[in-house]
Amino acid sequence: MKKIWKATLFTLIFTGFGHFYLGFVKEGIIFFLIELLINILILLYYPLALLYLITRVVALFRVYKLHKRVMVK
């Protein structure tokens, strides 16, 4: 049984890792690559830091929704 707090913690540490934990590898890779790209862009243009926060919030929301789907199975 997967724990929502573990998935959330993994997502907070590295975006996408909570998805890996829940078994959604493709979506986890996508979120991880998006965060990596945003971090590179932030080095070039600092105001893009808002995208980083938006990505984190979206990833946390998706982990919550995916956890519900996993628990139904």
Backbone torsions as a table, in degrees:
resi	resn	phi	psi	omega
1	MET	NA	126.3	-178.4
2	LYS	-82.6	139.1	-179.2
3	LYS	-98.7	131.9	-179.1
4	ILE	-65.3	-35.2	-178.2
5	TRP	-67.2	-33.1	177.7
6	LYS	-69.1	-44.2	179.4
7	ALA	-61.5	-41.0	178.9
8	THR	-66.1	-43.8	179.0
9	LEU	-61.9	-44.5	178.8
10	PHE	-61.7	-38.5	179.2
11	THR	-68.0	-37.1	178.5
12	LEU	-68.7	-34.9	179.2
13	ILE	-70.7	-53.0	177.0
14	PHE	-140.9	120.1	179.1
15	THR	-58.3	129.8	179.7
16	GLY	105.4	-23.7	-177.4
17	PHE	-71.6	-29.4	174.2
18	GLY	-65.0	-34.5	177.1
19	HIS	-67.3	-41.4	176.3
20	PHE	-57.9	-46.2	-179.0
21	TYR	-58.4	-39.6	-179.1
22	LEU	-81.5	-6.3	177.7
23	GLY	95.9	9.0	178.9
24	PHE	-101.4	74.9	-171.6
25	VAL	-66.2	-45.5	-179.0
26	LYS	-58.7	-46.7	-179.3
27	GLU	-66.0	-36.4	176.6
28	GLY	-62.9	-42.4	178.2
29	ILE	-63.6	-42.0	-179.9
30	ILE	-61.8	-48.2	179.3
31	PHE	-63.4	-39.9	179.7
32	PHE	-63.8	-43.6	-179.7
33	LEU	-68.2	-37.1	176.8
34	ILE	-62.6	-44.3	179.6
35	GLU	-64.9	-39.9	178.4
36	LEU	-61.3	-45.2	178.4
37	LEU	-62.4	-44.2	180.0
38	ILE	-63.0	-40.8	178.6
39	ASN	-62.3	-38.3	177.0
40	ILE	-66.1	-43.0	179.9
41	LEU	-66.5	-33.4	178.4
42	ILE	-62.7	-35.7	177.1
43	LEU	-62.0	-31.0	-179.6
44	LEU	-86.7	-34.2	-175.8
45	TYR	-147.6	99.3	-170.4
46	TYR	-57.2	-36.9	-178.6
47	PRO	-59.8	-11.6	177.1
48	LEU	-74.3	1.1	178.3
49	ALA	-59.6	-25.5	176.9
50	LEU	-62.0	-35.8	177.3
51	LEU	-62.0	-35.3	178.2
52	TYR	-60.6	-46.7	179.7
53	LEU	-65.4	-40.2	179.0
54	ILE	-63.4	-42.6	179.1
55	THR	-61.5	-42.6	179.2
56	ARG	-62.2	-44.0	-178.9
57	VAL	-65.2	-44.1	179.0
58	VAL	-63.0	-43.0	179.8
59	ALA	-62.7	-42.1	178.2
60	LEU	-63.9	-40.9	177.9
61	PHE	-62.6	-43.9	-180.0
62	ARG	-64.3	-39.9	178.0
63	VAL	-61.2	-42.1	178.5
64	TYR	-61.3	-46.7	-179.6
65	LYS	-66.3	-42.0	179.9
66	LEU	-66.8	-34.1	177.6
67	HIS	-61.1	-42.0	177.7
68	LYS	-61.0	-41.0	179.9
69	ARG	-65.6	-40.6	179.6
70	VAL	-65.9	-39.8	-177.4
71	MET	-69.5	-25.9	179.2
72	VAL	-73.8	-32.9	-177.4
73	LYS	-63.7	NA	NA
